[in-house]
Amino acid sequence: MNLSNKHLRAFVVLSQERNFTRAAEICHLSQPAFSALINSLEANIGTRMFDRNTRSVQLTTEGQRFLGSASRLLEDMEGILDDLNDHVERRKGRVSVAALPSLAAGWLPELFAEFRKLYPGIEISLADALSDQCLDLVRMGKVDFALASGGANSAELSTRLLCSDDFHLVCRKDHVLARQKTLKPKDLLNHPFVQLSKSSSVRQHLDALLHPLQMNTVLEVEHLATVMGMVRNDVGISVVPGLTLFHFEHPNIVTRPLKMVGSRRSILLVTRAHRTLSVAAQALYDLAIARRPADTEIGEERGRRVRTRSKP
């Protein structure tokens, strides 16, 4: 049996109008084409659905039996197509994103706000997590895409560069290192140093860059807000990526670029390989590309803004 939405609509309209001419007009078909559609319906079902003569059109017993089911099928089909069209037109949908905490707190809020204005019917969920966790969420299909600092070497994942940033010293404005405009890793030796935990991508990246130098670590913490508090109170200095400098906008804190070979950290948009994003997810992905942070804004520009505000 090969019945289409057109067959069902023609049957229901004719059962309501009881007139081939009017039913054909409602279905935007010529009367011969409409009659052919009804004949095809009856041939597929294997019985007459209408008794018709020159004066009247009446449902047969089988036609009456089929009418309720046909009407429900037609309504369900129209509902499904309307719902799908809402998703295609981005009036409905859901996007799940995983992102590094620095991005989730600093850059993403403005992006999400713009996206919600453009597509108010699309729901957004966010998992702010460390880079490895972000990648795992993509692999497991629990998020549509991630903003992370890894994944480029995985066959399961597809990556695209979003932006990159440099590393910066953060210290009190009265610290001896604050008087130097630029610094090298060896300049940091012997100064009390506040580290992020070894599970963070920032710490892993920094350890690789500083090797074989050993910092005078006095404290390891989980969150950048804690690093900020410790630096502000002179527990130690620290080194952080440009994306995180907004945490350190304080009149008693200064930042200085750190000159290191290969110090640029890449932030990637990560999706599952060979999987098409939903229309809603693709819209947010495309907006992220369009609004990607410029590398200079992340590093030098934002760093200058912090240093300008921190001048006595």
C-alpha positions as CSV (number, residue, x, y, z in Angstrom):
1,M,0.0,0.0,0.0
2,N,1.4,3.4,-1.0
3,L,-0.7,6.2,0.5
4,S,0.6,9.7,0.7
5,N,-0.4,12.9,2.6
6,K,-2.0,14.0,-0.6
7,H,-4.2,10.9,-0.7
8,L,-5.3,11.5,2.9
9,R,-6.0,15.2,2.4
10,A,-8.0,14.5,-0.7
11,F,-10.1,11.9,1.0
12,V,-10.9,14.0,4.1
13,V,-11.7,17.1,2.0
14,L,-14.0,15.1,-0.3
15,S,-15.8,13.5,2.7
16,Q,-16.4,17.0,4.1
17,E,-17.5,18.7,0.8
18,R,-19.2,15.8,-0.9
19,N,-18.5,17.5,-4.2
20,F,-15.6,16.8,-6.5
21,T,-15.4,20.3,-7.9
22,R,-15.3,22.1,-4.6
23,A,-12.9,19.5,-3.1
24,A,-10.5,19.9,-6.1
25,E,-10.5,23.7,-5.6
26,I,-9.7,23.4,-1.9
27,C,-6.8,21.0,-2.7
28,H,-5.6,23.3,-5.5
29,L,-5.9,20.6,-8.1
30,S,-7.8,20.3,-11.4
31,Q,-10.9,18.1,-11.2
32,P,-9.3,15.4,-13.4
33,A,-6.2,15.3,-11.2
34,F,-8.3,15.2,-8.1
35,S,-10.5,12.4,-9.4
36,A,-7.3,10.5,-10.3
37,L,-6.0,10.9,-6.8
38,I,-9.2,9.5,-5.3
39,N,-9.1,6.6,-7.8
40,S,-5.5,5.9,-6.7
41,L,-6.5,5.9,-3.1
42,E,-9.3,3.4,-3.7
43,A,-7.0,1.2,-5.8
44,N,-4.4,1.2,-3.0
45,I,-6.9,0.3,-0.4
46,G,-8.7,-2.2,-2.6
47,T,-12.2,-1.0,-2.2
48,R,-14.5,1.9,-3.0
49,M,-14.5,4.7,-0.4
50,F,-17.2,6.8,-2.1
51,D,-20.4,6.1,-3.9
52,R,-20.8,8.9,-6.4
53,N,-23.1,9.8,-9.2
54,T,-23.8,13.0,-11.1
55,R,-25.9,14.3,-8.2
56,S,-24.2,13.2,-5.0
57,V,-21.0,11.9,-3.3
58,Q,-21.5,9.6,-0.3
59,L,-19.0,7.7,1.9
60,T,-19.3,3.9,1.7
61,T,-19.3,1.9,4.9
62,E,-15.5,1.3,4.5
63,G,-15.1,5.1,3.8
64,Q,-16.9,5.9,7.0
65,R,-14.7,3.5,8.9
66,F,-11.5,5.0,7.4
67,L,-12.5,8.7,7.9
68,G,-11.7,8.9,11.7
69,S,-8.2,7.3,11.2
70,A,-7.5,9.3,8.1
71,S,-8.3,12.6,9.9
72,R,-6.1,11.7,12.9
73,L,-3.2,10.7,10.6
74,L,-3.6,13.9,8.6
75,E,-3.6,16.0,11.8
76,D,-0.6,14.1,13.2
77,M,1.3,14.5,10.0
78,E,0.6,18.2,9.8
79,G,1.6,18.6,13.4
80,I,4.9,16.8,12.8
81,L,5.7,18.9,9.8
82,D,4.8,22.1,11.6
83,D,7.0,21.2,14.5
84,L,9.9,20.2,12.1
85,N,9.4,23.4,10.2
86,D,9.6,25.4,13.5
87,H,13.0,23.7,14.2
88,V,14.2,24.3,10.6
89,E,13.2,27.9,10.8
90,R,14.9,28.1,14.3
91,R,11.6,29.0,16.1
92,K,12.2,26.0,18.3
93,G,15.1,23.8,19.3
94,R,17.7,23.1,21.9
95,V,21.4,23.5,22.0
96,S,23.8,22.0,24.5
97,V,27.3,23.4,24.9
98,A,30.3,22.6,27.0
99,A,32.9,25.2,27.6
100,L,36.0,26.0,29.6
101,P,35.1,28.1,32.7
102,S,37.1,31.1,31.5
103,L,35.0,31.2,28.3
104,A,31.8,30.4,30.1
105,A,32.3,33.4,32.5
106,G,34.0,35.8,30.1
107,W,33.0,35.6,26.5
108,L,30.0,33.2,26.3
109,P,27.4,35.3,28.2
110,E,27.4,38.1,25.6
111,L,27.2,35.5,22.8
112,F,24.3,33.7,24.5
113,A,22.5,36.9,25.1
114,E,22.7,37.8,21.4
115,F,21.6,34.3,20.4
116,R,18.6,34.4,22.7
117,K,17.5,37.7,21.1
118,L,17.8,36.2,17.6
119,Y,16.1,32.9,18.5
120,P,14.0,33.3,21.6
121,G,12.4,29.9,21.1
122,I,15.6,27.9,21.2
123,E,16.7,26.6,24.6
124,I,20.4,26.6,25.6
125,S,22.1,24.5,28.2
126,L,25.7,24.9,29.3
127,A,28.2,22.7,31.0
128,D,31.2,24.7,32.3
129,A,33.9,22.2,32.7
130,L,37.6,21.5,32.3
131,S,38.9,20.7,28.8
132,D,39.0,16.9,29.1
133,Q,35.5,16.8,30.5
134,C,34.3,19.0,27.7
135,L,35.7,16.6,25.2
136,D,34.2,13.6,26.9
137,L,30.7,15.3,26.8
138,V,31.1,15.7,23.0
139,R,32.2,12.1,22.6
140,M,29.2,10.8,24.6
141,G,26.8,13.0,22.6
142,K,25.7,14.8,25.7
143,V,26.5,18.2,24.2
144,D,26.3,19.4,20.6
145,F,29.7,21.0,20.7
146,A,32.4,22.2,23.0
147,L,34.8,25.1,23.4
148,A,38.0,23.5,24.7
149,S,41.7,23.6,24.4
150,G,42.2,20.1,23.1
151,G,40.7,17.4,20.8
152,A,42.6,18.2,17.6
153,N,44.3,14.8,17.6
154,S,41.3,12.6,18.2
155,A,39.7,10.6,15.3
156,E,36.4,10.8,17.1
157,L,36.3,14.6,17.1
158,S,36.3,17.4,14.5
159,T,37.9,20.7,15.5
160,R,38.0,24.2,14.3
161,L,40.1,27.0,15.6
162,L,38.0,29.6,17.4
163,C,40.8,31.9,18.8
164,S,44.1,31.8,20.6
165,D,45.7,33.7,23.5
166,D,49.0,34.3,25.2
167,F,50.0,33.9,28.9
168,H,50.4,36.8,31.3
169,L,51.9,37.4,34.7
170,V,49.4,38.7,37.3
171,C,50.8,40.3,40.4
172,R,50.2,43.2,42.8
173,K,51.1,46.6,41.5
174,D,53.7,47.0,44.3
175,H,55.5,43.7,43.3
176,V,59.0,44.0,42.0
177,L,58.0,42.3,38.7
178,A,55.3,45.0,38.1
179,R,58.0,47.4,37.1
180,Q,59.0,45.3,34.1
181,K,57.0,45.7,30.9
182,T,57.7,42.3,29.5
183,L,59.0,39.1,31.3
184,K,60.6,35.8,30.5
185,P,59.9,32.6,32.5
186,K,63.3,32.8,34.3
187,D,62.2,36.2,35.8
188,L,59.5,34.3,37.8
189,L,61.8,31.9,39.5
190,N,62.1,32.2,43.3
191,H,58.9,34.3,43.6
192,P,56.1,32.6,45.5
193,F,53.8,31.2,42.9
194,V,50.1,30.3,43.0
195,Q,49.2,27.5,40.6
196,L,46.0,26.1,39.3
197,S,45.4,22.4,39.9
198,K,47.2,19.9,37.7
199,S,43.8,18.7,36.3
200,S,43.2,22.1,34.6
201,S,44.2,22.6,30.9
202,V,45.8,25.9,31.8
203,R,48.1,24.2,34.3
204,Q,49.0,21.5,31.9
205,H,49.7,23.9,29.1
206,L,51.8,26.1,31.5
207,D,53.8,23.2,32.8
208,A,54.7,22.2,29.3
209,L,55.8,25.7,28.4
210,L,57.9,26.3,31.6
211,H,59.6,22.9,31.5
212,P,62.3,22.3,32.8
213,L,61.9,25.3,35.1
214,Q,60.4,24.7,38.5
215,M,58.3,27.5,40.0
216,N,58.3,28.2,43.7
217,T,54.8,26.9,44.2
218,V,53.2,27.9,47.5
219,L,49.6,27.0,46.7
220,E,47.5,25.0,44.3
221,V,43.9,26.0,43.8
222,E,40.9,25.0,41.6
223,H,39.4,28.3,40.6
224,L,40.7,31.5,39.0
225,A,38.7,33.6,41.5
226,T,40.8,32.0,44.2
227,V,44.0,32.8,42.3
228,M,42.8,36.4,42.1
229,G,42.2,36.6,45.9
230,M,45.6,35.1,46.7
231,V,47.5,37.4,44.3
232,R,45.6,40.5,45.5
233,N,46.7,39.7,49.1
234,D,50.3,39.0,48.1
235,V,50.3,35.3,48.8
236,G,52.1,34.9,45.4
237,I,52.2,35.7,41.7
238,S,50.6,33.6,39.0
239,V,50.5,33.2,35.2
240,V,47.2,32.9,33.4
241,P,45.9,33.0,29.7
242,G,44.6,36.2,28.2
243,L,41.1,34.9,28.1
244,T,41.0,34.9,31.9
245,L,42.3,38.4,32.5
246,F,38.9,39.8,33.2
247,H,39.1,38.0,36.6
248,F,42.0,40.2,37.5
249,E,40.6,43.7,36.8
250,H,41.4,45.3,40.1
251,P,43.2,48.5,41.0
252,N,45.8,46.7,43.0
253,I,46.6,44.1,40.3
254,V,48.8,44.5,37.2
255,T,49.4,42.1,34.3
256,R,52.5,41.8,32.1
257,P,52.8,39.7,28.9
258,L,55.1,36.7,29.3
259,K,57.4,36.0,26.4
260,M,57.7,32.3,25.8
261,V,58.3,30.3,22.7
262,G,55.1,28.5,21.6
263,S,53.1,30.2,24.3
264,R,49.9,30.7,22.3
265,R,47.1,28.6,23.5
266,S,44.5,27.5,21.0
267,I,40.8,27.4,21.8
268,L,38.9,25.0,19.6
269,L,35.3,24.4,18.6
270,V,34.8,20.7,19.0
271,T,32.1,18.5,17.5
272,R,31.7,14.7,16.9
273,A,33.4,13.7,13.7
274,H,31.0,12.9,10.7
275,R,27.9,14.1,12.6
276,T,25.7,16.9,11.4
277,L,24.7,19.5,14.0
278,S,21.0,20.2,14.5
279,V,19.8,23.4,12.8
280,A,19.7,25.1,16.3
281,A,23.2,24.0,17.2
282,Q,24.5,25.0,13.8
283,A,23.1,28.5,14.3
284,L,24.9,28.9,17.6
285,Y,28.1,27.4,16.2
286,D,28.0,29.8,13.3
287,L,27.3,32.8,15.6
288,A,30.3,31.8,17.7
289,I,32.5,31.8,14.5
290,A,31.1,35.2,13.5
291,R,31.7,36.7,17.0
292,R,35.0,34.9,17.7
293,P,37.3,36.9,20.0
294,A,40.1,38.5,18.1
295,D,43.5,37.2,19.3
296,T,44.8,40.7,19.9
297,E,41.7,41.5,22.0
298,I,42.2,38.5,24.2
299,G,45.8,39.2,24.9
300,E,47.3,42.6,24.4
301,E,44.2,44.7,24.2
302,R,42.5,43.2,27.3
303,G,45.8,43.2,29.1
304,R,46.3,46.9,28.4
305,R,42.8,47.7,29.7
306,V,43.6,46.0,33.0
307,R,47.0,47.7,33.3
308,T,45.5,51.1,32.5
309,R,42.9,50.8,35.3
310,S,45.5,49.6,37.7
311,K,47.8,52.6,37.4
312,P,48.0,54.6,40.7
